[in-house]
Amino acid sequence: MNDLVTNRSIVVGVDGSEASAAALRWAAEQAAALRAEVVAVHAWEATAPHIAPYAPVSVRPTPAQERDAAARLLTETLRRAFGPRTDGSVRAELVEGQAVRVLLNRARGALMLAVGRTVHGQGDVPDVGPVGRECLRHASVPVVAVPAPDPEAVLPRVPERPASAGGAEGPSDGVRAARGVPLRPGAR
């Protein structure tokens, strides 16, 4: 099953979270620099064994319905990470099986495995989930835990320098943009 992943691949675990979308974006940047391919992997398991045997048939999704739902999740996460189109350097794989086993198997022989992690301070949610922790413990390749963007993070403003006698007006717009200060028309 692992014959399609090469040593020029970065495997990314996709679970539909914003953290996994961040991991996809990070992996795409790394892949461009390394001339590698991103392999976005979503592992799914049939829920039938987890549904009570007395549950009505209408509650039990068919394997085809579960696979379709997993495919939609993978597609939606890729769209959220990259927009409607990718440049062909990202390959999506939908694999039935337990997530840790699937990711470790798919990452064997790759450059690295990337997984998402939550940002510090999000209540009782751990930084790296159980799948990420097991991948960190057992992977045969480097594992990168990419943080999800913190929606409440505010970039600090860089204070303006007072104008000097030589007529300089503080940092240029390019410097302010590089430091995360939004540029506005007419801003100094």
NORQUINOR-V593171 format. One record per residue. N is the residue number from 1. RES is the residue in one letter. D_CENTER is the distance of its C-alpha to the mean C-alpha in Angstrom with 1 decimal. Layout:
n=N res=RES d_center=D_CENTER
n=N res=RES d_center=D_CENTER
This chain:
n=1 res=M d_center=22.8
n=2 res=N d_center=21.1
n=3 res=D d_center=23.2
n=4 res=L d_center=20.7
n=5 res=V d_center=18.3
n=6 res=T d_center=19.9
n=7 res=N d_center=19.9
n=8 res=R d_center=18.4
n=9 res=S d_center=15.1
n=10 res=I d_center=11.7
n=11 res=V d_center=10.5
n=12 res=V d_center=6.9
n=13 res=G d_center=7.4
n=14 res=V d_center=6.6
n=15 res=D d_center=8.7
n=16 res=G d_center=8.7
n=17 res=S d_center=7.7
n=18 res=E d_center=6.8
n=19 res=A d_center=5.0
n=20 res=S d_center=2.8
n=21 res=A d_center=3.3
n=22 res=A d_center=3.6
n=23 res=A d_center=2.4
n=24 res=L d_center=3.8
n=25 res=R d_center=6.1
n=26 res=W d_center=7.0
n=27 res=A d_center=7.7
n=28 res=A d_center=9.6
n=29 res=E d_center=11.6
n=30 res=Q d_center=12.4
n=31 res=A d_center=13.4
n=32 res=A d_center=15.6
n=33 res=A d_center=17.3
n=34 res=L d_center=17.8
n=35 res=R d_center=18.8
n=36 res=A d_center=16.5
n=37 res=E d_center=14.7
n=38 res=V d_center=11.1
n=39 res=V d_center=11.4
n=40 res=A d_center=9.0
n=41 res=V d_center=10.7
n=42 res=H d_center=11.4
n=43 res=A d_center=14.4
n=44 res=W d_center=16.9
n=45 res=E d_center=20.3
n=46 res=A d_center=23.4
n=47 res=T d_center=24.5
n=48 res=A d_center=28.2
n=49 res=P d_center=28.9
n=50 res=H d_center=27.6
n=51 res=I d_center=29.7
n=52 res=A d_center=33.3
n=53 res=P d_center=35.9
n=54 res=Y d_center=37.9
n=55 res=A d_center=35.2
n=56 res=P d_center=36.3
n=57 res=V d_center=35.3
n=58 res=S d_center=33.7
n=59 res=V d_center=31.1
n=60 res=R d_center=30.1
n=61 res=P d_center=27.7
n=62 res=T d_center=28.5
n=63 res=P d_center=26.2
n=64 res=A d_center=25.9
n=65 res=Q d_center=24.8
n=66 res=E d_center=22.2
n=67 res=R d_center=20.9
n=68 res=D d_center=20.9
n=69 res=A d_center=19.0
n=70 res=A d_center=16.3
n=71 res=A d_center=16.3
n=72 res=R d_center=16.2
n=73 res=L d_center=13.1
n=74 res=L d_center=11.3
n=75 res=T d_center=13.0
n=76 res=E d_center=12.4
n=77 res=T d_center=8.6
n=78 res=L d_center=9.1
n=79 res=R d_center=11.7
n=80 res=R d_center=10.0
n=81 res=A d_center=7.6
n=82 res=F d_center=10.6
n=83 res=G d_center=13.7
n=84 res=P d_center=16.3
n=85 res=R d_center=16.5
n=86 res=T d_center=14.7
n=87 res=D d_center=17.0
n=88 res=G d_center=17.2
n=89 res=S d_center=15.2
n=90 res=V d_center=12.4
n=91 res=R d_center=13.8
n=92 res=A d_center=12.9
n=93 res=E d_center=14.5
n=94 res=L d_center=15.6
n=95 res=V d_center=17.3
n=96 res=E d_center=19.7
n=97 res=G d_center=19.8
n=98 res=Q d_center=18.8
n=99 res=A d_center=15.1
n=100 res=V d_center=16.0
n=101 res=R d_center=18.6
n=102 res=V d_center=16.7
n=103 res=L d_center=13.8
n=104 res=L d_center=16.5
n=105 res=N d_center=18.6
n=106 res=R d_center=16.3
n=107 res=A d_center=15.3
n=108 res=R d_center=19.0
n=109 res=G d_center=20.1
n=110 res=A d_center=16.8
n=111 res=L d_center=16.2
n=112 res=M d_center=13.5
n=113 res=L d_center=10.9
n=114 res=A d_center=7.4
n=115 res=V d_center=6.3
n=116 res=G d_center=5.2
n=117 res=R d_center=8.6
n=118 res=T d_center=10.7
n=119 res=V d_center=12.9
n=120 res=H d_center=16.4
n=121 res=G d_center=19.1
n=122 res=Q d_center=17.6
n=123 res=G d_center=20.7
n=124 res=D d_center=20.9
n=125 res=V d_center=17.2
n=126 res=P d_center=16.5
n=127 res=D d_center=13.9
n=128 res=V d_center=12.6
n=129 res=G d_center=13.3
n=130 res=P d_center=15.9
n=131 res=V d_center=13.8
n=132 res=G d_center=12.0
n=133 res=R d_center=15.5
n=134 res=E d_center=17.1
n=135 res=C d_center=14.9
n=136 res=L d_center=15.7
n=137 res=R d_center=19.3
n=138 res=H d_center=19.9
n=139 res=A d_center=17.8
n=140 res=S d_center=20.0
n=141 res=V d_center=17.6
n=142 res=P d_center=15.8
n=143 res=V d_center=12.8
n=144 res=V d_center=10.4
n=145 res=A d_center=9.1
n=146 res=V d_center=6.9
n=147 res=P d_center=8.3
n=148 res=A d_center=7.6
n=149 res=P d_center=10.1
n=150 res=D d_center=13.5
n=151 res=P d_center=15.3
n=152 res=E d_center=18.6
n=153 res=A d_center=18.3
n=154 res=V d_center=21.1
n=155 res=L d_center=21.6
n=156 res=P d_center=25.1
n=157 res=R d_center=27.7
n=158 res=V d_center=29.5
n=159 res=P d_center=33.2
n=160 res=E d_center=35.4
n=161 res=R d_center=38.0
n=162 res=P d_center=41.5
n=163 res=A d_center=43.2
n=164 res=S d_center=45.3
n=165 res=A d_center=48.8
n=166 res=G d_center=47.8
n=167 res=G d_center=46.2
n=168 res=A d_center=42.5
n=169 res=E d_center=40.4
n=170 res=G d_center=37.6
n=171 res=P d_center=34.2
n=172 res=S d_center=33.5
n=173 res=D d_center=31.0
n=174 res=G d_center=28.8
n=175 res=V d_center=28.8
n=176 res=R d_center=28.0
n=177 res=A d_center=25.1
n=178 res=A d_center=23.7
n=179 res=R d_center=24.0
n=180 res=G d_center=22.1
n=181 res=V d_center=25.3
n=182 res=P d_center=25.3
n=183 res=L d_center=28.0
n=184 res=R d_center=30.7
n=185 res=P d_center=33.5
n=186 res=G d_center=36.4
n=187 res=A d_center=34.4
n=188 res=R d_center=36.0
